[in-house]
């Protein structure tokens, strides 16, 4: 699975993307976030308040309850603003 990070999320993690091989127990975005938060303190800090983070699956807006598969591309980004 390809995971992309944008804006302040990228800055806090020090990377814009990574490849993750998910296990069978990772079925939703919420499950993925739990896995990431267990990686290290930077991930815990980034995902402590997910209300300030939007997510997409394969370039389509998604919800945290949505199902994911190992070949998906997941992106985490701050809310978009108009202008």
mmCIF file of the N, C-alpha and C atoms, coordinates in Angstrom:
data_MODEL
# 
_entry.id   MODEL 
# 
loop_
_atom_site.group_PDB 
_atom_site.id 
_atom_site.type_symbol 
_atom_site.label_atom_id 
_atom_site.label_alt_id 
_atom_site.label_comp_id 
_atom_site.label_asym_id 
_atom_site.label_entity_id 
_atom_site.label_seq_id 
_atom_site.pdbx_PDB_ins_code 
_atom_site.Cartn_x 
_atom_site.Cartn_y 
_atom_site.Cartn_z 
_atom_site.occupancy 
_atom_site.B_iso_or_equiv 
_atom_site.pdbx_formal_charge 
_atom_site.auth_seq_id 
_atom_site.auth_comp_id 
_atom_site.auth_asym_id 
_atom_site.auth_atom_id 
_atom_site.pdbx_PDB_model_num 
ATOM 1   N N  . UNK A 1 1  ? 0.850   -1.162 0.000  1.00 0.00 ? 1  UNK A N  1 
ATOM 2   C CA . UNK A 1 1  ? 0.000   0.000  0.000  1.00 0.00 ? 1  UNK A CA 1 
ATOM 3   C C  . UNK A 1 1  ? 0.899   1.229  0.000  1.00 0.00 ? 1  UNK A C  1 
ATOM 4   N N  . UNK A 1 2  ? 0.533   2.186  -0.825 1.00 0.00 ? 2  UNK A N  1 
ATOM 5   C CA . UNK A 1 2  ? 1.253   3.444  -0.868 1.00 0.00 ? 2  UNK A CA 1 
ATOM 6   C C  . UNK A 1 2  ? 0.501   4.447  0.000  1.00 0.00 ? 2  UNK A C  1 
ATOM 7   N N  . UNK A 1 3  ? 1.220   5.072  0.935  1.00 0.00 ? 3  UNK A N  1 
ATOM 8   C CA . UNK A 1 3  ? 0.620   6.065  1.812  1.00 0.00 ? 3  UNK A CA 1 
ATOM 9   C C  . UNK A 1 3  ? 1.311   7.402  1.545  1.00 0.00 ? 3  UNK A C  1 
ATOM 10  N N  . UNK A 1 4  ? 0.496   8.424  1.238  1.00 0.00 ? 4  UNK A N  1 
ATOM 11  C CA . UNK A 1 4  ? 1.005   9.751  0.924  1.00 0.00 ? 4  UNK A CA 1 
ATOM 12  C C  . UNK A 1 4  ? 0.656   10.723 2.047  1.00 0.00 ? 4  UNK A C  1 
ATOM 13  N N  . UNK A 1 5  ? 1.586   11.648 2.319  1.00 0.00 ? 5  UNK A N  1 
ATOM 14  C CA . UNK A 1 5  ? 1.385   12.661 3.360  1.00 0.00 ? 5  UNK A CA 1 
ATOM 15  C C  . UNK A 1 5  ? 1.602   14.039 2.743  1.00 0.00 ? 5  UNK A C  1 
ATOM 16  N N  . UNK A 1 6  ? 0.723   14.983 3.079  1.00 0.00 ? 6  UNK A N  1 
ATOM 17  C CA . UNK A 1 6  ? 0.798   16.325 2.522  1.00 0.00 ? 6  UNK A CA 1 
ATOM 18  C C  . UNK A 1 6  ? 0.845   17.382 3.612  1.00 0.00 ? 6  UNK A C  1 
ATOM 19  N N  . UNK A 1 7  ? 1.383   18.547 3.267  1.00 0.00 ? 7  UNK A N  1 
ATOM 20  C CA . UNK A 1 7  ? 1.391   19.751 4.091  1.00 0.00 ? 7  UNK A CA 1 
ATOM 21  C C  . UNK A 1 7  ? 2.071   19.510 5.439  1.00 0.00 ? 7  UNK A C  1 
ATOM 22  N N  . UNK A 1 8  ? 1.447   19.966 6.527  1.00 0.00 ? 8  UNK A N  1 
ATOM 23  C CA . UNK A 1 8  ? 2.074   19.860 7.846  1.00 0.00 ? 8  UNK A CA 1 
ATOM 24  C C  . UNK A 1 8  ? 2.250   18.402 8.274  1.00 0.00 ? 8  UNK A C  1 
ATOM 25  N N  . UNK A 1 9  ? 1.446   17.494 7.738  1.00 0.00 ? 9  UNK A N  1 
ATOM 26  C CA . UNK A 1 9  ? 1.585   16.068 8.073  1.00 0.00 ? 9  UNK A CA 1 
ATOM 27  C C  . UNK A 1 9  ? 2.934   15.570 7.541  1.00 0.00 ? 9  UNK A C  1 
ATOM 28  N N  . UNK A 1 10 ? 3.222   15.909 6.299  1.00 0.00 ? 10 UNK A N  1 
ATOM 29  C CA . UNK A 1 10 ? 4.510   15.558 5.683  1.00 0.00 ? 10 UNK A CA 1 
ATOM 30  C C  . UNK A 1 10 ? 5.656   16.154 6.492  1.00 0.00 ? 10 UNK A C  1 
ATOM 31  N N  . UNK A 1 11 ? 5.522   17.417 6.888  1.00 0.00 ? 11 UNK A N  1 
ATOM 32  C CA . UNK A 1 11 ? 6.575   18.089 7.636  1.00 0.00 ? 11 UNK A CA 1 
ATOM 33  C C  . UNK A 1 11 ? 6.845   17.413 8.977  1.00 0.00 ? 11 UNK A C  1 
ATOM 34  N N  . UNK A 1 12 ? 5.788   17.061 9.700  1.00 0.00 ? 12 UNK A N  1 
ATOM 35  C CA . UNK A 1 12 ? 5.961   16.428 11.016 1.00 0.00 ? 12 UNK A CA 1 
ATOM 36  C C  . UNK A 1 12 ? 6.540   15.022 10.914 1.00 0.00 ? 12 UNK A C  1 
ATOM 37  N N  . UNK A 1 13 ? 6.189   14.301 9.845  1.00 0.00 ? 13 UNK A N  1 
ATOM 38  C CA . UNK A 1 13 ? 6.696   12.937 9.691  1.00 0.00 ? 13 UNK A CA 1 
ATOM 39  C C  . UNK A 1 13 ? 8.059   12.901 9.006  1.00 0.00 ? 13 UNK A C  1 
ATOM 40  N N  . UNK A 1 14 ? 8.403   13.982 8.306  1.00 0.00 ? 14 UNK A N  1 
ATOM 41  C CA . UNK A 1 14 ? 9.678   14.029 7.613  1.00 0.00 ? 14 UNK A CA 1 
ATOM 42  C C  . UNK A 1 14 ? 9.711   13.190 6.352  1.00 0.00 ? 14 UNK A C  1 
ATOM 43  N N  . UNK A 1 15 ? 8.539   12.909 5.798  1.00 0.00 ? 15 UNK A N  1 
ATOM 44  C CA . UNK A 1 15 ? 8.458   12.142 4.550  1.00 0.00 ? 15 UNK A CA 1 
ATOM 45  C C  . UNK A 1 15 ? 7.147   12.441 3.858  1.00 0.00 ? 15 UNK A C  1 
ATOM 46  N N  . UNK A 1 16 ? 7.166   12.315 2.535  1.00 0.00 ? 16 UNK A N  1 
ATOM 47  C CA . UNK A 1 16 ? 5.954   12.593 1.769  1.00 0.00 ? 16 UNK A CA 1 
ATOM 48  C C  . UNK A 1 16 ? 5.196   11.327 1.403  1.00 0.00 ? 16 UNK A C  1 
ATOM 49  N N  . UNK A 1 17 ? 5.869   10.178 1.499  1.00 0.00 ? 17 UNK A N  1 
ATOM 50  C CA . UNK A 1 17 ? 5.200   8.917  1.188  1.00 0.00 ? 17 UNK A CA 1 
ATOM 51  C C  . UNK A 1 17 ? 5.980   7.745  1.749  1.00 0.00 ? 17 UNK A C  1 
ATOM 52  N N  . UNK A 1 18 ? 5.305   6.609  1.807  1.00 0.00 ? 18 UNK A N  1 
ATOM 53  C CA . UNK A 1 18 ? 5.947   5.355  2.199  1.00 0.00 ? 18 UNK A CA 1 
ATOM 54  C C  . UNK A 1 18 ? 5.117   4.186  1.693  1.00 0.00 ? 18 UNK A C  1 
ATOM 55  N N  . UNK A 1 19 ? 5.763   3.072  1.571  1.00 0.00 ? 19 UNK A N  1 
ATOM 56  C CA . UNK A 1 19 ? 5.091   1.819  1.196  1.00 0.00 ? 19 UNK A CA 1 
ATOM 57  C C  . UNK A 1 19 ? 4.890   0.997  2.466  1.00 0.00 ? 19 UNK A C  1 
ATOM 58  N N  . UNK A 1 20 ? 3.687   0.524  2.662  1.00 0.00 ? 20 UNK A N  1 
ATOM 59  C CA . UNK A 1 20 ? 3.365   -0.286 3.840  1.00 0.00 ? 20 UNK A CA 1 
ATOM 60  C C  . UNK A 1 20 ? 2.673   -1.551 3.369  1.00 0.00 ? 20 UNK A C  1 
ATOM 61  N N  . UNK A 1 21 ? 3.136   -2.670 3.862  1.00 0.00 ? 21 UNK A N  1 
ATOM 62  C CA . UNK A 1 21 ? 2.436   -3.920 3.589  1.00 0.00 ? 21 UNK A CA 1 
ATOM 63  C C  . UNK A 1 21 ? 1.514   -4.179 4.777  1.00 0.00 ? 21 UNK A C  1 
ATOM 64  N N  . UNK A 1 22 ? 0.216   -4.170 4.499  1.00 0.00 ? 22 UNK A N  1 
ATOM 65  C CA . UNK A 1 22 ? -0.733  -4.309 5.601  1.00 0.00 ? 22 UNK A CA 1 
ATOM 66  C C  . UNK A 1 22 ? -1.038  -5.783 5.859  1.00 0.00 ? 22 UNK A C  1 
ATOM 67  N N  . UNK A 1 23 ? -1.364  -6.041 7.108  1.00 0.00 ? 23 UNK A N  1 
ATOM 68  C CA . UNK A 1 23 ? -1.730  -7.397 7.523  1.00 0.00 ? 23 UNK A CA 1 
ATOM 69  C C  . UNK A 1 23 ? -3.241  -7.574 7.400  1.00 0.00 ? 23 UNK A C  1 
ATOM 70  N N  . UNK A 1 24 ? -3.674  -8.797 7.545  1.00 0.00 ? 24 UNK A N  1 
ATOM 71  C CA . UNK A 1 24 ? -5.103  -9.119 7.395  1.00 0.00 ? 24 UNK A CA 1 
ATOM 72  C C  . UNK A 1 24 ? -6.002  -8.376 8.370  1.00 0.00 ? 24 UNK A C  1 
ATOM 73  N N  . UNK A 1 25 ? -5.459  -7.991 9.532  1.00 0.00 ? 25 UNK A N  1 
ATOM 74  C CA . UNK A 1 25 ? -6.294  -7.315 10.528 1.00 0.00 ? 25 UNK A CA 1 
ATOM 75  C C  . UNK A 1 25 ? -6.456  -5.820 10.245 1.00 0.00 ? 25 UNK A C  1 
ATOM 76  N N  . UNK A 1 26 ? -5.797  -5.302 9.216  1.00 0.00 ? 26 UNK A N  1 
ATOM 77  C CA . UNK A 1 26 ? -5.939  -3.901 8.819  1.00 0.00 ? 26 UNK A CA 1 
ATOM 78  C C  . UNK A 1 26 ? -6.971  -3.846 7.697  1.00 0.00 ? 26 UNK A C  1 
ATOM 79  N N  . UNK A 1 27 ? -8.194  -3.448 8.053  1.00 0.00 ? 27 UNK A N  1 
ATOM 80  C CA . UNK A 1 27 ? -9.303  -3.492 7.091  1.00 0.00 ? 27 UNK A CA 1 
ATOM 81  C C  . UNK A 1 27 ? -9.869  -2.114 6.751  1.00 0.00 ? 27 UNK A C  1 
ATOM 82  N N  . UNK A 1 28 ? -9.613  -1.119 7.604  1.00 0.00 ? 28 UNK A N  1 
ATOM 83  C CA . UNK A 1 28 ? -10.161 0.220  7.393  1.00 0.00 ? 28 UNK A CA 1 
ATOM 84  C C  . UNK A 1 28 ? -9.063  1.277  7.581  1.00 0.00 ? 28 UNK A C  1 
ATOM 85  N N  . UNK A 1 29 ? -9.395  2.510  7.228  1.00 0.00 ? 29 UNK A N  1 
ATOM 86  C CA . UNK A 1 29 ? -8.470  3.618  7.475  1.00 0.00 ? 29 UNK A CA 1 
ATOM 87  C C  . UNK A 1 29 ? -8.192  3.730  8.970  1.00 0.00 ? 29 UNK A C  1 
ATOM 88  N N  . UNK A 1 30 ? -9.211  3.582  9.804  1.00 0.00 ? 30 UNK A N  1 
ATOM 89  C CA . UNK A 1 30 ? -9.009  3.628  11.255 1.00 0.00 ? 30 UNK A CA 1 
ATOM 90  C C  . UNK A 1 30 ? -7.976  2.592  11.693 1.00 0.00 ? 30 UNK A C  1 
ATOM 91  N N  . UNK A 1 31 ? -8.057  1.380  11.154 1.00 0.00 ? 31 UNK A N  1 
ATOM 92  C CA . UNK A 1 31 ? -7.083  0.334  11.490 1.00 0.00 ? 31 UNK A CA 1 
ATOM 93  C C  . UNK A 1 31 ? -5.677  0.755  11.074 1.00 0.00 ? 31 UNK A C  1 
ATOM 94  N N  . UNK A 1 32 ? -5.560  1.368  9.893  1.00 0.00 ? 32 UNK A N  1 
ATOM 95  C CA . UNK A 1 32 ? -4.260  1.829  9.409  1.00 0.00 ? 32 UNK A CA 1 
ATOM 96  C C  . UNK A 1 32 ? -3.698  2.901  10.335 1.00 0.00 ? 32 UNK A C  1 
ATOM 97  N N  . UNK A 1 33 ? -4.535  3.815  10.780 1.00 0.00 ? 33 UNK A N  1 
ATOM 98  C CA . UNK A 1 33 ? -4.079  4.872  11.682 1.00 0.00 ? 33 UNK A CA 1 
ATOM 99  C C  . UNK A 1 33 ? -3.575  4.281  12.993 1.00 0.00 ? 33 UNK A C  1 
ATOM 100 N N  . UNK A 1 34 ? -4.268  3.293  13.514 1.00 0.00 ? 34 UNK A N  1 
ATOM 101 C CA . UNK A 1 34 ? -3.805  2.630  14.744 1.00 0.00 ? 34 UNK A CA 1 
ATOM 102 C C  . UNK A 1 34 ? -2.426  2.009  14.515 1.00 0.00 ? 34 UNK A C  1 
ATOM 103 N N  . UNK A 1 35 ? -2.256  1.346  13.383 1.00 0.00 ? 35 UNK A N  1 
ATOM 104 C CA . UNK A 1 35 ? -0.961  0.757  13.039 1.00 0.00 ? 35 UNK A CA 1 
ATOM 105 C C  . UNK A 1 35 ? 0.124   1.843  12.969 1.00 0.00 ? 35 UNK A C  1 
ATOM 106 N N  . UNK A 1 36 ? -0.177  2.940  12.297 1.00 0.00 ? 36 UNK A N  1 
ATOM 107 C CA . UNK A 1 36 ? 0.799   4.020  12.161 1.00 0.00 ? 36 UNK A CA 1 
ATOM 108 C C  . UNK A 1 36 ? 1.130   4.640  13.515 1.00 0.00 ? 36 UNK A C  1 
ATOM 109 N N  . UNK A 1 37 ? 0.121   4.874  14.346 1.00 0.00 ? 37 UNK A N  1 
ATOM 110 C CA . UNK A 1 37 ? 0.353   5.475  15.662 1.00 0.00 ? 37 UNK A CA 1 
ATOM 111 C C  . UNK A 1 37 ? 1.254   4.605  16.530 1.00 0.00 ? 37 UNK A C  1 
ATOM 112 N N  . UNK A 1 38 ? 1.240   3.309  16.301 1.00 0.00 ? 38 UNK A N  1 
ATOM 113 C CA . UNK A 1 38 ? 2.098   2.398  17.067 1.00 0.00 ? 38 UNK A CA 1 
ATOM 114 C C  . UNK A 1 38 ? 3.523   2.356  16.538 1.00 0.00 ? 38 UNK A C  1 
ATOM 115 N N  . UNK A 1 39 ? 3.785   3.061  15.433 1.00 0.00 ? 39 UNK A N  1 
ATOM 116 C CA . UNK A 1 39 ? 5.119   3.076  14.836 1.00 0.00 ? 39 UNK A CA 1 
ATOM 117 C C  . UNK A 1 39 ? 6.099   3.900  15.666 1.00 0.00 ? 39 UNK A C  1 
ATOM 118 N N  . UNK A 1 40 ? 5.726   5.155  15.957 1.00 0.00 ? 40 UNK A N  1 
ATOM 119 C CA . UNK A 1 40 ? 6.579   6.004  16.789 1.00 0.00 ? 40 UNK A CA 1 
ATOM 120 C C  . UNK A 1 40 ? 5.820   7.251  17.238 1.00 0.00 ? 40 UNK A C  1 
ATOM 121 N N  . UNK A 1 41 ? 6.494   8.092  18.014 1.00 0.00 ? 41 UNK A N  1 
ATOM 122 C CA . UNK A 1 41 ? 5.860   9.279  18.592 1.00 0.00 ? 41 UNK A CA 1 
ATOM 123 C C  . UNK A 1 41 ? 5.435   10.293 17.537 1.00 0.00 ? 41 UNK A C  1 
ATOM 124 N N  . UNK A 1 42 ? 6.162   10.399 16.431 1.00 0.00 ? 42 UNK A N  1 
ATOM 125 C CA . UNK A 1 42 ? 5.778   11.345 15.380 1.00 0.00 ? 42 UNK A CA 1 
ATOM 126 C C  . UNK A 1 42 ? 4.402   11.008 14.827 1.00 0.00 ? 42 UNK A C  1 
ATOM 127 N N  . UNK A 1 43 ? 4.155   9.728  14.561 1.00 0.00 ? 43 UNK A N  1 
ATOM 128 C CA . UNK A 1 43 ? 2.840   9.314  14.058 1.00 0.00 ? 43 UNK A CA 1 
ATOM 129 C C  . UNK A 1 43 ? 1.762   9.550  15.124 1.00 0.00 ? 43 UNK A C  1 
ATOM 130 N N  . UNK A 1 44 ? 2.082   9.255  16.386 1.00 0.00 ? 44 UNK A N  1 
ATOM 131 C CA . UNK A 1 44 ? 1.118   9.487  17.469 1.00 0.00 ? 44 UNK A CA 1 
ATOM 132 C C  . UNK A 1 44 ? 0.719   10.952 17.507 1.00 0.00 ? 44 UNK A C  1 
ATOM 133 N N  . UNK A 1 45 ? 1.709   11.833 17.357 1.00 0.00 ? 45 UNK A N  1 
ATOM 134 C CA . UNK A 1 45 ? 1.449   13.269 17.388 1.00 0.00 ? 45 UNK A CA 1 
ATOM 135 C C  . UNK A 1 45 ? 0.586   13.692 16.201 1.00 0.00 ? 45 UNK A C  1 
ATOM 136 N N  . UNK A 1 46 ? 0.926   13.231 15.012 1.00 0.00 ? 46 UNK A N  1 
ATOM 137 C CA . UNK A 1 46 ? 0.179   13.604 13.804 1.00 0.00 ? 46 UNK A CA 1 
ATOM 138 C C  . UNK A 1 46 ? -1.274  13.157 13.882 1.00 0.00 ? 46 UNK A C  1 
ATOM 139 N N  . UNK A 1 47 ? -1.495  11.928 14.328 1.00 0.00 ? 47 UNK A N  1 
ATOM 140 C CA . UNK A 1 47 ? -2.845  11.355 14.296 1.00 0.00 ? 47 UNK A CA 1 
ATOM 141 C C  . UNK A 1 47 ? -3.582  11.441 15.630 1.00 0.00 ? 47 UNK A C  1 
ATOM 142 N N  . UNK A 1 48 ? -3.121  12.302 16.549 1.00 0.00 ? 48 UNK A N  1 
ATOM 143 C CA . UNK A 1 48 ? -3.808  12.420 17.838 1.00 0.00 ? 48 UNK A CA 1 
ATOM 144 C C  . UNK A 1 48 ? -5.190  13.044 17.700 1.00 0.00 ? 48 UNK A C  1 
ATOM 145 N N  . UNK A 1 49 ? -5.362  13.909 16.708 1.00 0.00 ? 49 UNK A N  1 
ATOM 146 C CA . UNK A 1 49 ? -6.670  14.540 16.466 1.00 0.00 ? 49 UNK A CA 1 
ATOM 147 C C  . UNK A 1 49 ? -6.997  14.418 14.978 1.00 0.00 ? 49 UNK A C  1 
ATOM 148 N N  . UNK A 1 50 ? -7.634  13.316 14.610 1.00 0.00 ? 50 UNK A N  1 
ATOM 149 C CA . UNK A 1 50 ? -7.888  13.064 13.192 1.00 0.00 ? 50 UNK A CA 1 
ATOM 150 C C  . UNK A 1 50 ? -8.994  13.955 12.626 1.00 0.00 ? 50 UNK A C  1 
ATOM 151 N N  . UNK A 1 51 ? -9.663  14.731 13.484 1.00 0.00 ? 51 UNK A N  1 
ATOM 152 C CA . UNK A 1 51 ? -10.689 15.642 12.963 1.00 0.00 ? 51 UNK A CA 1 
ATOM 153 C C  . UNK A 1 51 ? -10.058 16.745 12.104 1.00 0.00 ? 51 UNK A C  1 
ATOM 154 N N  . UNK A 1 52 ? -8.749  16.942 12.232 1.00 0.00 ? 52 UNK A N  1 
ATOM 155 C CA . UNK A 1 52 ? -8.073  17.964 11.437 1.00 0.00 ? 52 UNK A CA 1 
ATOM 156 C C  . UNK A 1 52 ? -7.360  17.369 10.223 1.00 0.00 ? 52 UNK A C  1 
ATOM 157 N N  . UNK A 1 53 ? -7.662  16.109 9.916  1.00 0.00 ? 53 UNK A N  1 
ATOM 158 C CA . UNK A 1 53 ? -7.017  15.428 8.787  1.00 0.00 ? 53 UNK A CA 1 
ATOM 159 C C  . UNK A 1 53 ? -8.092  14.826 7.883  1.00 0.00 ? 53 UNK A C  1 
ATOM 160 N N  . UNK A 1 54 ? -7.954  15.056 6.597  1.00 0.00 ? 54 UNK A N  1 
ATOM 161 C CA . UNK A 1 54 ? -8.810  14.433 5.583  1.00 0.00 ? 54 UNK A CA 1 
ATOM 162 C C  . UNK A 1 54 ? -8.056  13.249 4.996  1.00 0.00 ? 54 UNK A C  1 
ATOM 163 N N  . UNK A 1 55 ? -8.797  12.341 4.367  1.00 0.00 ? 55 UNK A N  1 
ATOM 164 C CA . UNK A 1 55 ? -8.178  11.137 3.811  1.00 0.00 ? 55 UNK A CA 1 
ATOM 165 C C  . UNK A 1 55 ? -8.812  10.805 2.466  1.00 0.00 ? 55 UNK A C  1 
ATOM 166 N N  . UNK A 1 56 ? -8.010  10.198 1.599  1.00 0.00 ? 56 UNK A N  1 
ATOM 167 C CA . UNK A 1 56 ? -8.548  9.703  0.335  1.00 0.00 ? 56 UNK A CA 1 
ATOM 168 C C  . UNK A 1 56 ? -8.015  8.297  0.080  1.00 0.00 ? 56 UNK A C  1 
ATOM 169 N N  . UNK A 1 57 ? -8.808  7.538  -0.671 1.00 0.00 ? 57 UNK A N  1 
ATOM 170 C CA . UNK A 1 57 ? -8.411  6.203  -1.130 1.00 0.00 ? 57 UNK A CA 1 
ATOM 171 C C  . UNK A 1 57 ? -8.425  6.258  -2.645 1.00 0.00 ? 57 UNK A C  1 
ATOM 172 N N  . UNK A 1 58 ? -7.281  5.976  -3.243 1.00 0.00 ? 58 UNK A N  1 
ATOM 173 C CA . UNK A 1 58 ? -7.154  5.999  -4.704 1.00 0.00 ? 58 UNK A CA 1 
ATOM 174 C C  . UNK A 1 58 ? -7.710  7.291  -5.309 1.00 0.00 ? 58 UNK A C  1 
ATOM 175 N N  . UNK A 1 59 ? -7.322  8.419  -4.694 1.00 0.00 ? 59 UNK A N  1 
ATOM 176 C CA . UNK A 1 59 ? -7.660  9.769  -5.150 1.00 0.00 ? 59 UNK A CA 1 
ATOM 177 C C  . UNK A 1 59 ? -9.137  10.120 -5.034 1.00 0.00 ? 59 UNK A C  1 
ATOM 178 N N  . UNK A 1 60 ? -9.871  9.388  -4.200 1.00 0.00 ? 60 UNK A N  1 
ATOM 179 C CA . UNK A 1 60 ? -11.287 9.695  -3.953 1.00 0.00 ? 60 UNK A CA 1 
ATOM 180 C C  . UNK A 1 60 ? -11.470 9.953  -2.462 1.00 0.00 ? 60 UNK A C  1 
ATOM 181 N N  . UNK A 1 61 ? -12.172 11.022 -2.140 1.00 0.00 ? 61 UNK A N  1 
ATOM 182 C CA . UNK A 1 61 ? -12.415 11.345 -0.735 1.00 0.00 ? 61 UNK A CA 1 
ATOM 183 C C  . UNK A 1 61 ? -12.996 10.135 -0.013 1.00 0.00 ? 61 UNK A C  1 
ATOM 184 N N  . UNK A 1 62 ? -12.482 9.894  1.183  1.00 0.00 ? 62 UNK A N  1 
ATOM 185 C CA . UNK A 1 62 ? -12.898 8.706  1.933  1.00 0.00 ? 62 UNK A CA 1 
ATOM 186 C C  . UNK A 1 62 ? -13.223 9.074  3.378  1.00 0.00 ? 62 UNK A C  1 
ATOM 187 N N  . UNK A 1 63 ? -13.824 8.119  4.063  1.00 0.00 ? 63 UNK A N  1 
ATOM 188 C CA . UNK A 1 63 ? -14.120 8.231  5.489  1.00 0.00 ? 63 UNK A CA 1 
ATOM 189 C C  . UNK A 1 63 ? -13.220 7.254  6.232  1.00 0.00 ? 63 UNK A C  1 
ATOM 190 N N  . UNK A 1 64 ? -13.032 7.502  7.500  1.00 0.00 ? 64 UNK A N  1 
ATOM 191 C CA . UNK A 1 64 ? -12.135 6.652  8.291  1.00 0.00 ? 64 UNK A CA 1 
ATOM 192 C C  . UNK A 1 64 ? -12.650 5.226  8.450  1.00 0.00 ? 64 UNK A C  1 
ATOM 193 N N  . UNK A 1 65 ? -13.929 5.018  8.237  1.00 0.00 ? 65 UNK A N  1 
ATOM 194 C CA . UNK A 1 65 ? -14.520 3.681  8.358  1.00 0.00 ? 65 UNK A CA 1 
ATOM 195 C C  . UNK A 1 65 ? -14.423 2.890  7.049  1.00 0.00 ? 65 UNK A C  1 
ATOM 196 N N  . UNK A 1 66 ? -13.988 3.543  5.970  1.00 0.00 ? 66 UNK A N  1 
ATOM 197 C CA . UNK A 1 66 ? -13.950 2.886  4.663  1.00 0.00 ? 66 UNK A CA 1 
ATOM 198 C C  . UNK A 1 66 ? -12.917 1.763  4.615  1.00 0.00 ? 66 UNK A C  1 
ATOM 199 N N  . UNK A 1 67 ? -13.247 0.740  3.858  1.00 0.00 ? 67 UNK A N  1 
ATOM 200 C CA . UNK A 1 67 ? -12.369 -0.429 3.709  1.00 0.00 ? 67 UNK A CA 1 
ATOM 201 C C  . UNK A 1 67 ? -11.174 -0.093 2.828  1.00 0.00 ? 67 UNK A C  1 
ATOM 202 N N  . UNK A 1 68 ? -10.053 -0.734 3.140  1.00 0.00 ? 68 UNK A N  1 
ATOM 203 C CA . UNK A 1 68 ? -8.838  -0.571 2.335  1.00 0.00 ? 68 UNK A CA 1 
ATOM 204 C C  . UNK A 1 68 ? -8.277  -1.937 1.988  1.00 0.00 ? 68 UNK A C  1 
ATOM 205 N N  . UNK A 1 69 ? -7.472  -1.940 0.911  1.00 0.00 ? 69 UNK A N  1 
ATOM 206 C CA . UNK A 1 69 ? -6.800  -3.158 0.464  1.00 0.00 ? 69 UNK A CA 1 
ATOM 207 C C  . UNK A 1 69 ? -5.325  -2.852 0.266  1.00 0.00 ? 69 UNK A C  1 
ATOM 208 N N  . UNK A 1 70 ? -4.526  -3.903 0.193  1.00 0.00 ? 70 UNK A N  1 
ATOM 209 C CA . UNK A 1 70 ? -3.075  -3.745 0.130  1.00 0.00 ? 70 UNK A CA 1 
ATOM 210 C C  . UNK A 1 70 ? -2.609  -2.984 -1.112 1.00 0.00 ? 70 UNK A C  1 
ATOM 211 N N  . UNK A 1 71 ? -3.377  -2.981 -2.187 1.00 0.00 ? 71 UNK A N  1 
ATOM 212 C CA . UNK A 1 71 ? -2.933  -2.300 -3.410 1.00 0.00 ? 71 UNK A CA 1 
ATOM 213 C C  . UNK A 1 71 ? -3.476  -0.865 -3.524 1.00 0.00 ? 71 UNK A C  1 
ATOM 214 N N  . UNK A 1 72 ? -4.105  -0.347 -2.477 1.00 0.00 ? 72 UNK A N  1 
ATOM 215 C CA . UNK A 1 72 ? -4.666  1.006  -2.496 1.00 0.00 ? 72 UNK A CA 1 
ATOM 216 C C  . UNK A 1 72 ? -3.587  2.068  -2.289 1.00 0.00 ? 72 UNK A C  1 
ATOM 217 N N  . UNK A 1 73 ? -3.921  3.285  -2.719 1.00 0.00 ? 73 UNK A N  1 
ATOM 218 C CA . UNK A 1 73 ? -3.114  4.456  -2.404 1.00 0.00 ? 73 UNK A CA 1 
ATOM 219 C C  . UNK A 1 73 ? -3.928  5.298  -1.425 1.00 0.00 ? 73 UNK A C  1 
ATOM 220 N N  . UNK A 1 74 ? -3.378  5.529  -0.248 1.00 0.00 ? 74 UNK A N  1 
ATOM 221 C CA . UNK A 1 74 ? -4.045  6.289  0.796  1.00 0.00 ? 74 UNK A CA 1 
ATOM 222 C C  . UNK A 1 74 ? -3.319  7.617  0.947  1.00 0.00 ? 74 UNK A C  1 
ATOM 223 N N  . UNK A 1 75 ? -4.055  8.713  1.013  1.00 0.00 ? 75 UNK A N  1 
ATOM 224 C CA . UNK A 1 75 ? -3.449  10.023 1.209  1.00 0.00 ? 75 UNK A CA 1 
ATOM 225 C C  . UNK A 1 75 ? -4.065  10.702 2.427  1.00 0.00 ? 75 UNK A C  1 
ATOM 226 N N  . UNK A 1 76 ? -3.207  11.306 3.250  1.00 0.00 ? 76 UNK A N  1 
ATOM 227 C CA . UNK A 1 76 ? -3.633  12.085 4.396  1.00 0.00 ? 76 UNK A CA 1 
ATOM 228 C C  . UNK A 1 76 ? -3.262  13.541 4.150  1.00 0.00 ? 76 UNK A C  1 
ATOM 229 N N  . UNK A 1 77 ? -4.210  14.468 4.370  1.00 0.00 ? 77 UNK A N  1 
ATOM 230 C CA . UNK A 1 77 ? -3.966  15.870 4.062  1.00 0.00 ? 77 UNK A CA 1 
ATOM 231 C C  . UNK A 1 77 ? -4.880  16.741 4.922  1.00 0.00 ? 77 UNK A C  1 
ATOM 232 N N  . UNK A 1 78 ? -4.498  18.015 5.125  1.00 0.00 ? 78 UNK A N  1 
ATOM 233 C CA . UNK A 1 78 ? -5.369  18.910 5.878  1.00 0.00 ? 78 UNK A CA 1 
ATOM 234 C C  . UNK A 1 78 ? -6.576  19.319 5.045  1.00 0.00 ? 78 UNK A C  1 
ATOM 235 N N  . UNK A 1 79 ? -7.621  19.813 5.679  1.00 0.00 ? 79 UNK A N  1 
ATOM 236 C CA . UNK A 1 79 ? -8.787  20.267 4.924  1.00 0.00 ? 79 UNK A CA 1 
ATOM 237 C C  . UNK A 1 79 ? -8.408  21.328 3.904  1.00 0.00 ? 79 UNK A C  1 
ATOM 238 N N  . UNK A 1 80 ? -9.035  21.285 2.754  1.00 0.00 ? 80 UNK A N  1 
ATOM 239 C CA . UNK A 1 80 ? -8.784  22.254 1.692  1.00 0.00 ? 80 UNK A CA 1 
ATOM 240 C C  . UNK A 1 80 ? -9.543  23.536 1.975  1.00 0.00 ? 80 UNK A C  1 
ATOM 241 N N  . UNK A 1 81 ? -8.959  24.650 1.595  1.00 0.00 ? 81 UNK A N  1 
ATOM 242 C CA . UNK A 1 81 ? -9.645  25.929 1.748  1.00 0.00 ? 81 UNK A CA 1 
ATOM 243 C C  . UNK A 1 81 ? -9.820  26.564 0.380  1.00 0.00 ? 81 UNK A C  1 
ATOM 244 N N  . UNK A 1 82 ? -10.852 27.313 0.227  1.00 0.00 ? 82 UNK A N  1 
ATOM 245 C CA . UNK A 1 82 ? -11.108 27.979 -1.049 1.00 0.00 ? 82 UNK A CA 1 
ATOM 246 C C  . UNK A 1 82 ? -10.341 29.284 -1.158 1.00 0.00 ? 82 UNK A C  1 
ATOM 247 N N  . UNK A 1 83 ? -10.402 29.882 -2.317 1.00 0.00 ? 83 UNK A N  1 
ATOM 248 C CA . UNK A 1 83 ? -9.735  31.175 -2.431 1.00 0.00 ? 83 UNK A CA 1 
ATOM 249 C C  . UNK A 1 83 ? -9.435  31.539 -3.844 1.00 0.00 ? 83 UNK A C  1 
# 
